């Protein structure tokens, strides 16, 4: 016990020492159990086994197809960012084992770079929760979690698929260990030419996409040590490399642009469970290089950031129904690009506290966070979440929170236009959800409706200001987002037959509340690339080892930068057959994407492919290494 | 331009002719008395007047006097605030924040790169040279609008050569990551890139303007669509007197963030009229030219301000030019052929014409 605490103290002191030598390290916190469940939130979770059966390659695909999140996708294999509840891309916080993956330079993350199958669990919490998670947790929080099961099984799995436009996707995973130690090694390789044809006009031949090839590789290594039931230590390493060409728009003759991304991410975390307490410490180091090249315009733009993080959380169970958690996060970020005056640094230190009350029908959680960025304090942000069981199978969720997003390093230091006087975007959000379940031994139905409202002030936009001939970042807008989300999930099971029927519908208004000259904006206009409504439906039949699924997605028109992007609808078909024999199990799968061959755009001038196909095989071998 | 001819018989066989030429808000009167009138003479007058308007004391700013260092452009990094050439001044705004520099307004360039697309090649003209194959030319990056100041000693701009910059040209031809290829996906989009020129006079912006399409894809027949790639003369005499000209750019490729087409154009050979008559001085200034006819010298006293003195034949061809000085002036006409000529006196206040005979 003492040894373990000493180890945790050493981990933490490493960062504190770095704080002395590197000024102030800053961090984001996570992973204490009290934060693992957000009371009053709209929460979804996907296990790795389930994700592997879906026609998705990356987290962007998963959120779009399974959660109805609007993904601003620039094309197959290209940049994909999210808009959750009418927020911007920077309003989705993405966490890897509780630590933020976002580039502190850009303030967002390209979700197409996150493979869907390299995490044991992917979570989505809609709505804000900055009090627990800090900057960026405004529209929603996506979590990628690696975890051990210590099930004493040697497991090897490989999933290979090929598809149209030169698609090749390979996932391999080896898991082995015993009750105390576990190693999980994951490898992912994706590549595609994406040289699809797209529609021009009835009188002209289709045009073939060019300069759209991409290769992406991920290697992840997890090591877990659990000497007893009260202590555990985990190490996570993730190396990612991506090289992709940037295709031309449909009104551009050619493009020679390409982008290389490479990242190394390390996390070391320890956990100590006491009689009435849980202590958790993390230290982490993330380094990411993003290099953009365009030899056509003689442009080479390298950039790099490094972030050292530490987090310490403690949770106490006070009596039967009360839990209190305290935590501290520290981040120290250094970044450089040719567009900064010099290498820049940012120190962030945050303290937070959370209290949870649990009873048979009640759960109440309240949190508070205070963050300091360099020498400036971010206003205190509170959060209150309530879950109340109105009746059996009938729940009410309520959440009120104040949330914020810090200016990115580019917002602050980019030359020209960076503004070191920027204030954080911040504002209050409220949501109310009702969930009704109908359950019997064959039939399960869940209907969930959530209404929300969120106002964000000091919205940061880049624009040309009066008397200033170049673009600059300024707190110039206010945005009011509100809407209603509905989900109907039903399952009917009879012997070997299972029928799943899901429907979803989101109506979201996210409007500017300030008239602006640039970008040209009138009061009450919907944000760019924010659909008023989205809907999706899925019907899936399973019989023994066979699965047939059909999905349809509708998205209303959006306003692009230059023109309106028309509404579109896309269908998908999945056919699978699974087999099991002793230690071996396998699955053959075949997907038809855009089954109705729709010509559509998500981002103006960036065509999406028509009908295309993919298929492959998934093989798993697993064998118990020890008997109890 | 329009002409008004008034004829009046002043004696038994003499006619008085007054020809008034109107260009914009300017009027030029030529008075003469003849023993006979003939249509040939009228045509001669008309030709003369037209010629005097086009040729009167013009100065050309060709930017050839500028010299360059390591880079083939001058972008105001010396803090000069602009560039003077001929009778114009082209303002430049240059920001040096240590790690980045930014300019708008005007730069002077001798860049010859006509193939590299993008912002890094912002200083070159698509022709790879100045007008008429010259080395230097001006490049404008138009923010809200670029200004050309007409300097003291001149009071109007006659015209200039215009061309696209390589950056804008290739963007319109091929598109880039921000801007569209003109014509759009199928070549039928009615795109345009328009340069609009207005003038400031006494602090008032004119309502009249001159439009020049740097690219025009609005034709029904796509084969007529064009992007300017050669220096093209733009006549702006119709704007008349001006303290400065304002240049603005508009494009069909415009979104909520403004114009996507790169806001650049190039200019060369700016012709300014040093003095342009805005009123007829014959009613306010007494001029006694003597002897008339003359065999060698013309003499007169000039009580108004300094200016320019010119002698034209009746075909409008310039024969002599010399400074016009306040006080006594003498013009040596000994080399002129024996015939009738027009003596033209030009000042900032206006102009005055007299006929005389060389014997």
HADDOCK unambig.tbl for C-alpha pairs under 7 A between the chains (distance, minus, plus):
assign (segid A and resid 200 and name CA) (segid B and resid 185 and name CA) 6.36 0.50 0.50
assign (segid A and resid 200 and name CA) (segid B and resid 186 and name CA) 6.47 0.50 0.50
assign (segid A and resid 201 and name CA) (segid B and resid 186 and name CA) 6.69 0.50 0.50
assign (segid A and resid 248 and name CA) (segid B and resid 177 and name CA) 6.97 0.50 0.50
assign (segid A and resid 249 and name CA) (segid B and resid 177 and name CA) 6.80 0.50 0.50
assign (segid A and resid 250 and name CA) (segid B and resid 185 and name CA) 6.11 0.50 0.50
assign (segid A and resid 251 and name CA) (segid B and resid 175 and name CA) 5.96 0.50 0.50
assign (segid A and resid 251 and name CA) (segid B and resid 180 and name CA) 4.99 0.50 0.50
assign (segid A and resid 251 and name CA) (segid B and resid 181 and name CA) 5.05 0.50 0.50
assign (segid A and resid 251 and name CA) (segid B and resid 184 and name CA) 5.47 0.50 0.50
assign (segid A and resid 251 and name CA) (segid B and resid 185 and name CA) 5.30 0.50 0.50
assign (segid A and resid 252 and name CA) (segid B and resid 174 and name CA) 5.41 0.50 0.50
assign (segid A and resid 252 and name CA) (segid B and resid 175 and name CA) 4.13 0.50 0.50
assign (segid A and resid 252 and name CA) (segid B and resid 176 and name CA) 5.56 0.50 0.50
assign (segid A and resid 252 and name CA) (segid B and resid 180 and name CA) 6.16 0.50 0.50
assign (segid A and resid 252 and name CA) (segid B and resid 181 and name CA) 5.52 0.50 0.50
assign (segid A and resid 253 and name CA) (segid B and resid 174 and name CA) 4.90 0.50 0.50
assign (segid A and resid 253 and name CA) (segid B and resid 175 and name CA) 6.27 0.50 0.50
assign (segid A and resid 296 and name CA) (segid B and resid 116 and name CA) 6.78 0.50 0.50
assign (segid A and resid 296 and name CA) (segid B and resid 117 and name CA) 6.25 0.50 0.50
assign (segid A and resid 297 and name CA) (segid B and resid 116 and name CA) 6.23 0.50 0.50
assign (segid A and resid 297 and name CA) (segid B and resid 117 and name CA) 5.06 0.50 0.50
assign (segid A and resid 297 and name CA) (segid B and resid 118 and name CA) 4.71 0.50 0.50
assign (segid A and resid 297 and name CA) (segid B and resid 120 and name CA) 6.54 0.50 0.50
assign (segid A and resid 298 and name CA) (segid B and resid 120 and name CA) 6.75 0.50 0.50
assign (segid A and resid 341 and name CA) (segid B and resid 99 and name CA) 5.30 0.50 0.50
assign (segid A and resid 415 and name CA) (segid B and resid 100 and name CA) 6.13 0.50 0.50
assign (segid A and resid 416 and name CA) (segid B and resid 100 and name CA) 6.48 0.50 0.50
assign (segid A and resid 469 and name CA) (segid B and resid 143 and name CA) 6.28 0.50 0.50
assign (segid A and resid 518 and name CA) (segid B and resid 256 and name CA) 6.81 0.50 0.50
assign (segid A and resid 518 and name CA) (segid B and resid 257 and name CA) 5.72 0.50 0.50
assign (segid A and resid 519 and name CA) (segid B and resid 256 and name CA) 5.00 0.50 0.50
assign (segid A and resid 519 and name CA) (segid B and resid 257 and name CA) 4.61 0.50 0.50
assign (segid A and resid 520 and name CA) (segid B and resid 256 and name CA) 4.77 0.50 0.50
assign (segid A and resid 520 and name CA) (segid B and resid 257 and name CA) 6.46 0.50 0.50
assign (segid A and resid 561 and name CA) (segid B and resid 255 and name CA) 5.40 0.50 0.50
assign (segid A and resid 561 and name CA) (segid B and resid 256 and name CA) 5.63 0.50 0.50
assign (segid A and resid 562 and name CA) (segid B and resid 254 and name CA) 6.38 0.50 0.50
assign (segid A and resid 562 and name CA) (segid B and resid 255 and name CA) 3.97 0.50 0.50
assign (segid A and resid 562 and name CA) (segid B and resid 256 and name CA) 6.34 0.50 0.50
